[in-house]
Amino acid sequence: MSYNYHIMAKFTREDVLKLAKLAKLELSDDEVGSFAVELKEILGYVEQLQDVDIEGLEPTSQVTGLTNITRADEVVDYGVTPQELLKNVPAVKDGQIKVKRVL
């Protein structure tokens, strides 16, 4: 599958100000001009990437060649029951440690 996108974007002052507003940024006049140039350069690089021939390439999910290493689940008996452990906490509700709500 080959995509031929040609962006060659020109960022106007208004475009940069709109992006700044969406990002809730306050920019000086110098910064607006500077970002317009930088954004054009970034999109120019992306345009170069769009021209790379990827026909026949498969997607890469990882590059190390490693596979998942798993171990068997083993129940370890430490000789203490959950009820004994819950005796050491300040508050318990329904067999669980009760804590203040965190949002």
N, C-alpha and C positions, 0 to 999 in steps of 0.2 A: 504494500500500500504506500503510495507516494503522495505527499501533500505539497502543493505549490502555493504557498501563501507569500504574498509580497506586501509587506507592511509599509515600509518607508514612511513612517509617520512623521508628521510635523506637529510639534507641541506648541500651541499658542500659549500666550500668557493666561488666557481664560481657562484652557485645559489644565494647566498646572494649578491655578487657583481652585478649580473645581475639585481636583484630586486632594489638594491640601485641606479643603473644607471637609471632604468625606473622611479624611484621616484626622480631622480636628487639629490641624497644625496651623500655626500662624507663621507666615513667611514674609521676610523683607523683600523689597523690590529686587535686590541683588540675588537673593536666594531663588526667587521665581525664575529669573533668567538662567541661573546656573542649573536648576533642576530641569528646565526645558531642554537644555543641551544634553544633560546626563541621560534623561529619559529617551531622547532620540538615539543616543549612542547605544543604550541597552537594547532597544528594539531593533536597531541595526544588527547587533550581534545575534539576536534571536532570529532575525531574517536569514542570516548566514546559516544557522543551524537548520532552518527549514529546507535548505537546498541540499542537505546531506542525503545521499541515497541509502535508504535503510531497507530496500527490497530484499526479502529473504531472511532478514534477521529476526530471531526470536526474542521476545521480551526477556530481560534479565531481572530476576528477583534477588539474586545474591551472587557474589563473585568469588567467594572463598573456596567453594567446593565442599564445605562442611555440611553435614546433615545433623538433624536434631539428635542430641544425645539425651536419652532418658534413663531413669533408674526406676526400679520397682518401688512402689509405695509400701512402706513398712510401718506398722504400728509399733511405737516404742512405748513401753510401760515404764514410767518413771516412779511408780509406786505411790502416786498422789492422785486423788480423785478430783474432778472439777469442783465439787462441793467444798472440799478442803481448801482449794485455792481461792474460791470466792469468799471465804471467811476473812481474807486479808484485805479486801477492798472496801472503800467507804460506803458504797451503795450498790445493791443488786436488784434487778428487776427481771422476772421470767428466766432466771438462771443465767443472766448475762450481766456484765459490768455496766452500771448506769452512769452515764456522763452527761454533762450539760450539752445542749444542742449547739452544733457548730454549723454555721452557714457560710 
